[in-house]
Amino acid sequence: MAKRPKIKITLIDRKGPCGCHRGHKIGDSFDFDTQRGELCPMAMHVAFPYIDILRYGGSIPNQPKGTAVFCCPDVDTINVFRIEKEDI
């Protein structure tokens, strides 16, 4: 059985007027397999479908191959994350 590709999630921007209630800052990165518990649950809830699509061979329209950009659902924060599939 082939190994699943690694997934890295990086906070790349913030659009809202308030800081993150979990303390995430631009530049923070998380390994999905080993650090997913450190990522805000609201952001993780949004990220998971994109992760599943990328990890199992799909692609996201209008995104570079192996990547997805998404926002957390907190309207006061609006953290912007990038997911990258890292082939191993």
MOPAC internal coordinates of N, CA, C and O (Angstrom, degrees):
PM7 1SCF
backbone

  N    0.0000 0     0.00 0     0.00 0    0    0    0
  C    1.4595 1     0.00 0     0.00 0    1    0    0
  C    1.5398 1   109.21 1     0.00 0    2    1    0
  O    1.2310 1   120.43 1   -48.62 1    3    2    1
  N    1.2977 1   116.77 1   131.38 1    3    2    1
  C    1.4637 1   122.07 1   179.95 1    5    3    2
  C    1.5253 1   110.58 1   -70.18 1    6    5    3
  O    1.2310 1   121.50 1   -34.84 1    7    6    5
  N    1.3264 1   114.74 1   145.16 1    7    6    5
  C    1.4652 1   119.30 1   176.75 1    9    7    6
  C    1.5248 1   109.94 1   -71.53 1   10    9    7
  O    1.2310 1   121.62 1   -35.42 1   11   10    9
  N    1.3099 1   114.50 1   144.58 1   11   10    9
  C    1.4663 1   119.27 1   175.46 1   13   11   10
  C    1.5141 1   109.30 1   -72.33 1   14   13   11
  O    1.2310 1   119.83 1   -35.89 1   15   14   13
  N    1.3300 1   117.93 1   144.11 1   15   14   13
  C    1.4655 1   119.51 1   176.76 1   17   15   14
  C    1.5199 1   110.85 1   -66.93 1   18   17   15
  O    1.2310 1   121.48 1   -29.75 1   19   18   17
  N    1.3229 1   114.77 1   150.25 1   19   18   17
  C    1.4613 1   120.30 1   176.17 1   21   19   18
  C    1.5334 1   108.63 1   -73.47 1   22   21   19
  O    1.2310 1   121.43 1   -28.47 1   23   22   21
  N    1.3193 1   114.87 1   151.53 1   23   22   21
  C    1.4592 1   122.04 1   178.48 1   25   23   22
  C    1.5238 1   108.71 1  -124.27 1   26   25   23
  O    1.2310 1   120.96 1   -53.65 1   27   26   25
  N    1.3325 1   115.78 1   126.35 1   27   26   25
  C    1.4648 1   121.49 1   176.71 1   29   27   26
  C    1.5249 1   108.24 1  -113.97 1   30   29   27
  O    1.2310 1   120.81 1   -46.06 1   31   30   29
  N    1.3253 1   116.05 1   133.94 1   31   30   29
  C    1.4603 1   123.16 1   178.57 1   33   31   30
  C    1.5284 1   107.28 1  -116.54 1   34   33   31
  O    1.2310 1   120.56 1   -55.81 1   35   34   33
  N    1.3421 1   116.54 1   124.19 1   35   34   33
  C    1.4632 1   121.13 1  -176.94 1   37   35   34
  C    1.5210 1   109.85 1  -126.72 1   38   37   35
  O    1.2310 1   120.73 1   -45.67 1   39   38   37
  N    1.3160 1   116.20 1   134.33 1   39   38   37
  C    1.4591 1   121.63 1   174.41 1   41   39   38
  C    1.5306 1   107.69 1   -79.00 1   42   41   39
  O    1.2310 1   120.35 1   -62.46 1   43   42   41
  N    1.3491 1   116.94 1   117.54 1   43   42   41
  C    1.4619 1   120.76 1  -173.29 1   45   43   42
  C    1.5288 1   114.57 1  -111.44 1   46   45   43
  O    1.2310 1   119.61 1   165.81 1   47   46   45
  N    1.3372 1   118.35 1   -14.19 1   47   46   45
  C    1.4719 1   119.83 1  -178.23 1   49   47   46
  C    1.5180 1   109.39 1  -166.62 1   50   49   47
  O    1.2310 1   120.64 1   -15.94 1   51   50   49
  N    1.3213 1   116.37 1   164.06 1   51   50   49
  C    1.4622 1   122.55 1   172.85 1   53   51   50
  C    1.5168 1   107.74 1  -136.53 1   54   53   51
  O    1.2310 1   120.21 1   -47.96 1   55   54   53
  N    1.3211 1   117.20 1   132.04 1   55   54   53
  C    1.4671 1   122.35 1  -177.58 1   57   55   54
  C    1.5237 1   113.35 1  -108.21 1   58   57   55
  O    1.2310 1   119.89 1   156.44 1   59   58   57
  N    1.3205 1   117.81 1   -23.56 1   59   58   57
  C    1.4562 1   120.71 1  -175.29 1   61   59   58
  C    1.5152 1   112.94 1   -82.74 1   62   61   59
  O    1.2310 1   120.30 1   -10.79 1   63   62   61
  N    1.3393 1   117.03 1   169.21 1   63   62   61
  C    1.4615 1   121.61 1  -176.11 1   65   63   62
  C    1.5312 1   114.40 1   -80.40 1   66   65   63
  O    1.2310 1   119.47 1   166.02 1   67   66   65
  N    1.3200 1   118.61 1   -13.98 1   67   66   65
  C    1.4654 1   121.47 1  -175.57 1   69   67   66
  C    1.5235 1   111.27 1  -112.52 1   70   69   67
  O    1.2310 1   121.10 1   -26.31 1   71   70   69
  N    1.3179 1   115.50 1   153.69 1   71   70   69
  C    1.4594 1   120.28 1   174.40 1   73   71   70
  C    1.5225 1   110.58 1   -71.20 1   74   73   71
  O    1.2310 1   121.47 1   -14.25 1   75   74   73
  N    1.3045 1   114.79 1   165.75 1   75   74   73
  C    1.4624 1   121.46 1  -179.14 1   77   75   74
  C    1.5249 1   110.36 1   -70.61 1   78   77   75
  O    1.2310 1   120.24 1   -47.93 1   79   78   77
  N    1.3301 1   117.15 1   132.07 1   79   78   77
  C    1.4593 1   120.52 1  -179.89 1   81   79   78
  C    1.5294 1   111.75 1   -70.38 1   82   81   79
  O    1.2310 1   119.81 1   164.23 1   83   82   81
  N    1.3417 1   117.97 1   -15.77 1   83   82   81
  C    1.4725 1   122.07 1   175.73 1   85   83   82
  C    1.5310 1   111.47 1   -94.50 1   86   85   83
  O    1.2310 1   120.43 1   176.19 1   87   86   85
  N    1.3271 1   116.78 1    -3.81 1   87   86   85
  C    1.4599 1   120.48 1   177.48 1   89   87   86
  C    1.5167 1   114.92 1    84.75 1   90   89   87
  O    1.2310 1   119.96 1  -170.36 1   91   90   89
  N    1.3340 1   117.68 1     9.64 1   91   90   89
  C    1.4607 1   119.84 1   178.56 1   93   91   90
  C    1.5283 1   109.83 1   -66.40 1   94   93   91
  O    1.2310 1   121.45 1   -36.97 1   95   94   93
  N    1.3317 1   114.84 1   143.03 1   95   94   93
  C    1.4649 1   121.39 1   179.94 1   97   95   94
  C    1.5249 1   109.33 1  -127.86 1   98   97   95
  O    1.2310 1   120.54 1   -26.30 1   99   98   97
  N    1.3249 1   116.57 1   153.70 1   99   98   97
  C    1.4609 1   121.42 1   177.60 1  101   99   98
  C    1.5261 1   108.51 1   -54.64 1  102  101   99
  O    1.2310 1   121.20 1   -48.13 1  103  102  101
  N    1.3195 1   115.32 1   131.87 1  103  102  101
  C    1.4597 1   122.35 1  -178.07 1  105  103  102
  C    1.5148 1   113.96 1   101.92 1  106  105  103
  O    1.2310 1   119.94 1   162.43 1  107  106  105
  N    1.3362 1   117.72 1   -17.57 1  107  106  105
  C    1.4665 1   120.09 1   177.00 1  109  107  106
  C    1.5194 1   109.31 1   -62.41 1  110  109  107
  O    1.2310 1   120.57 1   -43.94 1  111  110  109
  N    1.3399 1   116.51 1   136.06 1  111  110  109
  C    1.4616 1   122.07 1   177.58 1  113  111  110
  C    1.5119 1   110.02 1  -126.96 1  114  113  111
  O    1.2310 1   121.21 1   -29.90 1  115  114  113
  N    1.3187 1   115.30 1   150.10 1  115  114  113
  C    1.4570 1   122.03 1  -177.95 1  117  115  114
  C    1.5195 1   109.73 1  -136.11 1  118  117  115
  O    1.2310 1   120.65 1   -45.81 1  119  118  117
  N    1.3314 1   116.36 1   134.19 1  119  118  117
  C    1.4594 1   121.61 1   170.82 1  121  119  118
  C    1.5299 1   106.34 1   -83.35 1  122  121  119
  O    1.2310 1   120.48 1   -58.45 1  123  122  121
  N    1.3274 1   116.69 1   121.55 1  123  122  121
  C    1.4638 1   120.63 1  -174.72 1  125  123  122
  C    1.5274 1   112.02 1   -58.00 1  126  125  123
  O    1.2310 1   120.14 1   140.54 1  127  126  125
  N    1.3281 1   117.33 1   -39.46 1  127  126  125
  C    1.4623 1   119.97 1  -174.87 1  129  127  126
  C    1.5262 1   113.55 1   -76.30 1  130  129  127
  O    1.2310 1   119.83 1   150.46 1  131  130  129
  N    1.3221 1   117.92 1   -29.54 1  131  130  129
  C    1.4682 1   119.20 1  -174.67 1  133  131  130
  C    1.5279 1   114.45 1  -113.94 1  134  133  131
  O    1.2310 1   120.10 1   163.13 1  135  134  133
  N    1.3470 1   117.42 1   -16.87 1  135  134  133
  C    1.4661 1   119.34 1  -174.87 1  137  135  134
  C    1.5340 1   113.64 1  -126.92 1  138  137  135
  O    1.2310 1   120.06 1  -167.51 1  139  138  137
  N    1.3129 1   117.48 1    12.49 1  139  138  137
  C    1.4713 1   118.17 1  -174.89 1  141  139  138
  C    1.5222 1   112.80 1   -59.64 1  142  141  139
  O    1.2310 1   119.54 1   152.61 1  143  142  141
  N    1.3170 1   118.48 1   -27.39 1  143  142  141
  C    1.4599 1   121.39 1   178.33 1  145  143  142
  C    1.5160 1   113.56 1   -68.27 1  146  145  143
  O    1.2310 1   120.37 1   164.60 1  147  146  145
  N    1.3246 1   116.91 1   -15.40 1  147  146  145
  C    1.4589 1   121.32 1   178.88 1  149  147  146
  C    1.5274 1   112.17 1   -85.61 1  150  149  147
  O    1.2310 1   120.57 1   163.77 1  151  150  149
  N    1.3183 1   116.52 1   -16.23 1  151  150  149
  C    1.4642 1   121.24 1  -178.71 1  153  151  150
  C    1.5253 1   109.92 1   -84.81 1  154  153  151
  O    1.2310 1   120.92 1   -38.83 1  155  154  153
  N    1.3200 1   115.84 1   141.17 1  155  154  153
  C    1.4609 1   121.94 1   178.92 1  157  155  154
  C    1.5346 1   110.37 1   -49.02 1  158  157  155
  O    1.2310 1   119.36 1   -48.68 1  159  158  157
  N    1.3250 1   118.83 1   131.32 1  159  158  157
  C    1.4638 1   120.90 1  -179.76 1  161  159  158
  C    1.5289 1   113.61 1   -59.80 1  162  161  159
  O    1.2310 1   119.91 1   146.54 1  163  162  161
  N    1.3354 1   117.77 1   -33.46 1  163  162  161
  C    1.4701 1   119.05 1   178.33 1  165  163  162
  C    1.5240 1   110.45 1   -66.07 1  166  165  163
  O    1.2310 1   120.13 1   136.38 1  167  166  165
  N    1.3215 1   117.37 1   -43.62 1  167  166  165
  C    1.4620 1   120.95 1   177.99 1  169  167  166
  C    1.5234 1   110.25 1   -66.26 1  170  169  167
  O    1.2310 1   119.94 1   139.03 1  171  170  169
  N    1.3198 1   117.72 1   -40.97 1  171  170  169
  C    1.4668 1   121.61 1   179.95 1  173  171  170
  C    1.5235 1   110.96 1   -61.53 1  174  173  171
  O    1.2310 1   120.84 1   143.00 1  175  174  173
  N    1.3112 1   116.01 1   -37.00 1  175  174  173
  C    1.4644 1   120.69 1   178.95 1  177  175  174
  C    1.5330 1   110.70 1   -61.31 1  178  177  175
  O    1.2310 1   120.31 1   140.30 1  179  178  177
  N    1.3126 1   117.01 1   -39.70 1  179  178  177
  C    1.4632 1   121.71 1   178.64 1  181  179  178
  C    1.5262 1   110.55 1   -75.37 1  182  181  179
  O    1.2310 1   120.05 1   142.57 1  183  182  181
  N    1.3289 1   117.51 1   -37.43 1  183  182  181
  C    1.4657 1   122.19 1  -175.35 1  185  183  182
  C    1.5222 1   113.19 1   -69.02 1  186  185  183
  O    1.2310 1   120.05 1   145.28 1  187  186  185
  N    1.3074 1   117.51 1   -34.72 1  187  186  185
  C    1.4585 1   120.10 1  -168.97 1  189  187  186
  C    1.5321 1   114.75 1   -55.13 1  190  189  187
  O    1.2310 1   118.17 1   134.10 1  191  190  189
  N    1.3257 1   121.09 1   -45.90 1  191  190  189
  C    1.4692 1   118.61 1   179.01 1  193  191  190
  C    1.5268 1   112.99 1   -60.54 1  194  193  191
  O    1.2310 1   120.28 1   142.17 1  195  194  193
  N    1.3297 1   117.07 1   -37.83 1  195  194  193
  C    1.4655 1   120.27 1   177.57 1  197  195  194
  C    1.5267 1   110.77 1   -65.82 1  198  197  195
  O    1.2310 1   120.54 1   137.81 1  199  198  197
  N    1.3183 1   116.58 1   -42.19 1  199  198  197
  C    1.4608 1   121.10 1   178.68 1  201  199  198
  C    1.5159 1   110.35 1   -59.80 1  202  201  199
  O    1.2310 1   120.63 1   133.65 1  203  202  201
  N    1.3150 1   116.40 1   -46.35 1  203  202  201
  C    1.4658 1   121.42 1   179.35 1  205  203  202
  C    1.5320 1   110.89 1   -59.71 1  206  205  203
  O    1.2310 1   120.44 1   134.71 1  207  206  205
  N    1.3100 1   116.77 1   -45.29 1  207  206  205
  C    1.4679 1   120.78 1  -179.80 1  209  207  206
  C    1.5330 1   110.00 1   -60.90 1  210  209  207
  O    1.2310 1   120.10 1   129.97 1  211  210  209
  N    1.3314 1   117.41 1   -50.03 1  211  210  209
  C    1.4586 1   120.86 1  -177.23 1  213  211  210
  C    1.5227 1   112.20 1   -67.01 1  214  213  211
  O    1.2310 1   120.42 1   135.94 1  215  214  213
  N    1.2991 1   116.80 1   -44.06 1  215  214  213
  C    1.4643 1   120.74 1  -175.70 1  217  215  214
  C    1.5198 1   112.32 1   -63.27 1  218  217  215
  O    1.2310 1   120.43 1   148.25 1  219  218  217
  N    1.3136 1   116.78 1   -31.75 1  219  218  217
  C    1.4633 1   119.53 1  -175.16 1  221  219  218
  C    1.5223 1   112.96 1  -106.40 1  222  221  219
  O    1.2310 1   120.62 1  -154.14 1  223  222  221
  N    1.3487 1   116.43 1    25.86 1  223  222  221
  C    1.4526 1   120.44 1   167.57 1  225  223  222
  C    1.5118 1   117.34 1   100.28 1  226  225  223
  O    1.2310 1   119.53 1   176.43 1  227  226  225
  N    1.3030 1   118.51 1    -3.57 1  227  226  225
  C    1.4566 1   120.61 1  -179.47 1  229  227  226
  C    1.5225 1   111.57 1   -84.39 1  230  229  227
  O    1.2310 1   121.55 1    -1.42 1  231  230  229
  N    1.3082 1   114.64 1   178.58 1  231  230  229
  C    1.4594 1   120.67 1   176.91 1  233  231  230
  C    1.5212 1   108.99 1  -138.72 1  234  233  231
  O    1.2310 1   121.32 1   -20.35 1  235  234  233
  N    1.3080 1   115.09 1   159.65 1  235  234  233
  C    1.4626 1   122.35 1  -178.89 1  237  235  234
  C    1.5331 1   107.59 1  -103.57 1  238  237  235
  O    1.2310 1   119.73 1   -53.90 1  239  238  237
  N    1.3401 1   118.13 1   126.10 1  239  238  237
  C    1.4660 1   119.73 1   179.36 1  241  239  238
  C    1.5274 1   111.83 1   -54.92 1  242  241  239
  O    1.2310 1   121.09 1   -39.09 1  243  242  241
  N    1.3166 1   115.51 1   140.91 1  243  242  241
  C    1.4700 1   123.73 1   176.83 1  245  243  242
  C    1.5247 1   114.19 1    64.92 1  246  245  243
  O    1.2310 1   119.97 1  -161.85 1  247  246  245
  N    1.3247 1   117.65 1    18.15 1  247  246  245
  C    1.4679 1   122.41 1   176.84 1  249  247  246
  C    1.5255 1   108.39 1  -121.13 1  250  249  247
  O    1.2310 1   119.70 1   -33.68 1  251  250  249
  N    1.3381 1   118.18 1   146.32 1  251  250  249
  C    1.4659 1   119.55 1   174.79 1  253  251  250
  C    1.5282 1   110.32 1   -57.28 1  254  253  251
  O    1.2310 1   120.49 1   -31.28 1  255  254  253
  N    1.3226 1   116.66 1   148.72 1  255  254  253
  C    1.4681 1   122.26 1  -178.95 1  257  255  254
  C    1.5289 1   110.42 1   -52.75 1  258  257  255
  O    1.2310 1   121.02 1   -47.97 1  259  258  257
  N    1.3234 1   115.65 1   132.03 1  259  258  257
  C    1.4588 1   121.44 1   177.34 1  261  259  258
  C    1.5132 1   115.05 1    80.52 1  262  261  259
  O    1.2310 1   120.26 1  -168.72 1  263  262  261
  N    1.3438 1   117.11 1    11.28 1  263  262  261
  C    1.4665 1   119.71 1  -179.48 1  265  263  262
  C    1.5312 1   111.34 1  -133.57 1  266  265  263
  O    1.2310 1   121.84 1   -19.67 1  267  266  265
  N    1.3199 1   114.08 1   160.33 1  267  266  265
  C    1.4602 1   121.76 1   172.03 1  269  267  266
  C    1.5169 1   107.31 1  -150.78 1  270  269  267
  O    1.2310 1   120.36 1   -37.57 1  271  270  269
  N    1.3023 1   116.92 1   142.43 1  271  270  269
  C    1.4624 1   122.71 1   175.04 1  273  271  270
  C    1.5212 1   106.95 1  -117.45 1  274  273  271
  O    1.2310 1   120.92 1   -45.62 1  275  274  273
  N    1.3409 1   115.85 1   134.38 1  275  274  273
  C    1.4603 1   120.85 1  -179.08 1  277  275  274
  C    1.5214 1   109.38 1  -146.56 1  278  277  275
  O    1.2310 1   120.86 1   -15.43 1  279  278  277
  N    1.3221 1   115.96 1   164.57 1  279  278  277
  C    1.4636 1   122.42 1   178.67 1  281  279  278
  C    1.5217 1   110.12 1  -114.32 1  282  281  279
  O    1.2310 1   121.30 1   -31.29 1  283  282  281
  N    1.3222 1   115.11 1   148.71 1  283  282  281
  C    1.4546 1   119.14 1   170.98 1  285  283  282
  C    1.5376 1   108.03 1   -70.60 1  286  285  283
  O    1.2310 1   119.90 1   -23.44 1  287  286  285
  N    1.3198 1   117.80 1   156.56 1  287  286  285
  C    1.4624 1   120.13 1  -175.91 1  289  287  286
  C    1.5286 1   115.11 1   -84.36 1  290  289  287
  O    1.2310 1   119.46 1  -178.55 1  291  290  289
  N    1.3305 1   118.63 1     1.45 1  291  290  289
  C    1.4613 1   120.81 1  -178.92 1  293  291  290
  C    1.5274 1   109.43 1   -79.28 1  294  293  291
  O    1.2310 1   120.20 1   -73.33 1  295  294  293
  N    1.3164 1   117.22 1   106.67 1  295  294  293
  C    1.4608 1   122.65 1  -174.27 1  297  295  294
  C    1.5279 1   112.78 1   -61.40 1  298  297  295
  O    1.2310 1   119.78 1   154.73 1  299  298  297
  N    1.3272 1   118.02 1   -25.27 1  299  298  297
  C    1.4575 1   120.63 1   179.27 1  301  299  298
  C    1.5279 1   112.70 1   -79.95 1  302  301  299
  O    1.2310 1   120.49 1   161.11 1  303  302  301
  N    1.3211 1   116.66 1   -18.89 1  303  302  301
  C    1.4599 1   121.27 1  -177.05 1  305  303  302
  C    1.5266 1   111.88 1  -110.82 1  306  305  303
  O    1.2310 1   120.16 1   125.29 1  307  306  305
  N    1.3128 1   117.30 1   -54.71 1  307  306  305
  C    1.4714 1   125.17 1  -178.14 1  309  307  306
  C    1.5339 1   111.66 1    49.65 1  310  309  307
  O    1.2310 1   120.90 1  -119.93 1  311  310  309
  N    1.3229 1   115.89 1    60.07 1  311  310  309
  C    1.4567 1   120.29 1   172.36 1  313  311  310
  C    1.5228 1   109.09 1   -69.88 1  314  313  311
  O    1.2310 1   120.64 1   -40.44 1  315  314  313
  N    1.3285 1   116.38 1   139.56 1  315  314  313
  C    1.4591 1   122.32 1   179.14 1  317  315  314
  C    1.5287 1   107.66 1  -109.41 1  318  317  315
  O    1.2310 1   120.78 1   -54.88 1  319  318  317
  N    1.3245 1   116.11 1   125.12 1  319  318  317
  C    1.4572 1   122.47 1  -177.33 1  321  319  318
  C    1.5272 1   110.31 1  -116.41 1  322  321  319
  O    1.2310 1   121.40 1   -28.74 1  323  322  321
  N    1.3383 1   114.93 1   151.26 1  323  322  321
  C    1.4621 1   120.88 1   171.51 1  325  323  322
  C    1.5286 1   107.56 1  -117.72 1  326  325  323
  O    1.2310 1   121.28 1   -47.06 1  327  326  325
  N    1.3231 1   115.15 1   132.94 1  327  326  325
  C    1.4562 1   121.94 1   173.92 1  329  327  326
  C    1.5200 1   107.21 1  -103.09 1  330  329  327
  O    1.2310 1   120.90 1   -46.17 1  331  330  329
  N    1.3265 1   115.88 1   133.83 1  331  330  329
  C    1.4674 1   120.10 1   177.57 1  333  331  330
  C    1.5262 1   108.84 1  -127.81 1  334  333  331
  O    1.2310 1   121.15 1   -50.04 1  335  334  333
  N    1.3210 1   115.41 1   129.96 1  335  334  333
  C    1.4547 1   121.66 1   173.19 1  337  335  334
  C    1.5211 1   106.96 1   -85.94 1  338  337  335
  O    1.2310 1   120.94 1   -56.78 1  339  338  337
  N    1.3326 1   115.81 1   123.22 1  339  338  337
  C    1.4558 1   121.11 1   179.78 1  341  339  338
  C    1.5169 1   108.07 1  -107.75 1  342  341  339
  O    1.2310 1   120.69 1   -73.10 1  343  342  341
  N    1.3264 1   116.29 1   106.90 1  343  342  341
  C    1.4580 1   120.21 1   179.70 1  345  343  342
  C    1.5108 1   110.12 1   -65.64 1  346  345  343
  O    1.2310 1   121.26 1   -41.63 1  347  346  345
  N    1.3355 1   115.20 1   138.37 1  347  346  345
  C    1.4687 1   119.67 1  -179.65 1  349  347  346
  C    1.5081 1   110.35 1  -114.61 1  350  349  347
  O    1.2310 1   120.10 1   180.00 1  351  350  349

